[in-house]
Amino acid sequence: MRSHNHTIILVLAALASACNSGNGTTIPNGTNSLSLNASVTLSAQQATQPEQIFLYAFPLPAGQQTLLGLKGALSMSSPTAAFNEALITVATMPGACPQSGGVYPDYTALGAAFPNLIPVEGFILKDPNQGTANVTVNFQLPAGLPVSSCMVLLMDWEGGSAVTMSSALSMTSTSSPSTAELLATGQESVWGANVGAGSTTNDSLQFVQENSIPQAGTILAFVGDISDSPFGGVPAPPGPWQVRNDIYLVPGSCPSAIPVDSSGRTDSGGHYAADIPPSAQLLLSVPLSGVGQTAVTRTVYQQVSIPVQAGDCLLTFFGLNAPNGGGVDAETQVQTLFQPGG
């Protein structure tokens, strides 16, 4: 479980920059394809650390670029049965690309080294078992996301063994301008242990993440993935379990009855389902079900067209149904594609 203080908040702002070199390949329809391939195996010493973040950089073709889609596979392989998690993030930054292969102990150190680094989209993998966890990515956005001159792939590990993390992603981009952005609707919640904000030993309690929509516009898609898993140090549910991963639209404002911190999350669990107003519209529901020590990961990509107003609230709801008890670490990296205007 990554420290919530270091959880990336994925909000993409428009950037305009030029790149002096590029390794993208132009294809006939006017878009570019850029391979974001990387693989790393932790050393024995690295696997003793609380966290390790590996950085790989890929220059884009010169001129303004807009990300249109990602396709390929991500994986995390563990040689032993131990809880591990990998957050693999596609990010962007202006200027020349840094050298690939840098290793950072946490996001504080990473941010100090690269203050202009902006996350675009993350994908989470969790698994308590020996073997390989993977997720397949394949989406083309209805509106592109502005990116800068360098794409960066971050492989963030926490866990109990020397895993191998791999990316075989391909990114498509275009020079056409765009003002679309991603609104943060992802978060992590833990049941079965008190490990800080967003955790509880009471499996009946729920968690919420809120994001107030900054201006009128249209929600165009939900994109990312979800990974829910038993975790080390706490017994896994002895039977079936299911995690609710829902996103609601609450007109007008976020519910005042739900106590959130400055980042929009509930630090403590509560019975928050009762506080979601009747006017709320369920936009996305992705329940994940497992049995015992099984981890479950699913890619999410759903196009929509939902007009919204400034001040409307995107509310992400997390709840666990584990009739026989047990611990589960649940995380969604699903973000909301938003087109301002209208």
TAVENJO-V475240 format. One line per field, one symbol per residue. ss: DSSP state (~ for helix, > for strand, _ for the rest). phi: phi as a letter, one per 40 degrees, with the letter a starting at -180 (. if undefined). psi: psi as a letter, one per 40 degrees, with the letter a starting at -180 (. if undefined). Layout:
ss=???
phi=???
psi=???
This chain:
ss=___~~~__________________>>_____>>>>>>>>>>____~~~___>>>>>>>>_____>>>>>>>>>>>>>>_____>>>>>>>>>>________>>>__~~~~~~~____>>>>>>>>>>___>>>>>>>>>>>>>>>>>__>>>>>>>>>>____>>>>>>>>>>>_____>>>>___>>>>>_______>>_____>>>>>>>____>>>>>>>>>>>>>__________>>>>>>>>>>>______________>____>_~~~~_____>>>>>__>>>>____>>>>>>>>>>>>>____>>>>>>>>>______>>>>>__>>>>>>__
phi=.cdccbccccbcccbbabbcaabcbcbdcgbbbbcbcaaabcccccccccaabbbbbaccdcgcbbcbabaibbaabbcbcacbabbbbcbaacgccccchcbbcacccccccbcccbcbabbbbbacbchbbaacbaabccacbcbccbcbbbbbbbibaccbbbbbcbbbaacccabcabbcbcabbbbhacbhdgbacbcccbbbbbacccacibcbabaiabbbadbcgbdcdcacaabcbbbbbbcgaccccccbcccgbccbcaccdccccdccbccabbcbbabfccbbbacbabcaabcbbdgdbcbcbbabbbdbghbabbabbcbbcbbchh
psi=hihdeehhhghhihihiiheiifihhideeiihhhfhiiihiidddeeidihhhhhihiiiiihihhdiihaiiihhheigihiihhhhhiiiiaiiihieihieidddddddgeehhidhihhhiheiiahhihhhgihiehihhiaehihhhhhiiaeigihhihfihhiiiehiieiihhheiihihieihfaheiieheeiiiihihhhdiiahhdihhaihhhiiiiehhiheaiihhhgihihhidiiheehhiadeeihdiiigedeehideihhdhhghhhihbehihhhihhhiighiiiheihhhhhhihhgdeaiihhhhhfhihhhhii.
